Amino acid sequence: MTLDDYLYYIILPVLSLSILLVFIRFFKGPSISDRVVAVDLLVTIGIGIIAIYSILTHQPTFLDIALILALIGFLATVAYSYYIQKRKNK
């Protein structure tokens, strides 16, 4: 089994299943915190899919896109935590 076979037949189906489960958590989440965590996890899974696509197509440029997406996801999580902190102080 080559690396490409491993990525196609094992890693991508696992990531696809995890996306489905995270979407269920996103829609069922009773609080907004659950939904923010689900969105953060979706961004992380998306980064993994972009990295796999970069490996399969031999295009390292896509890793730059994954890095930018990771930075945006991190900033969004920090902004949400700042919002929660300010909301509790009122």
C-alpha positions, 0 to 999 in steps of 0.5 A: 500500500502506497502513501497515496492509497493510504490517503485515499482509502483510509484518511479521507474517509475518516475525515469525511466521517468526522466532518459529518459528526461535527456538523451534527454537533454543530446543529444539535449544540445546545449552546453557542460555545458548542457551535464555536468549538464545532466550527473550530474543529471544522476548520481544523479538519479542512486544514487536514483535507487541504494538506492531503490534497497538497500531498496528492497533487504535489503542490506545496502552495496549498500548504500556504492556504492551510496555514492562512486558514489556521491563522484565521481559525485561531483568531476567530477562536480568540475573538469569541473567547474575548466576546465571552469574557466581556459578556460575563463582566456585564 
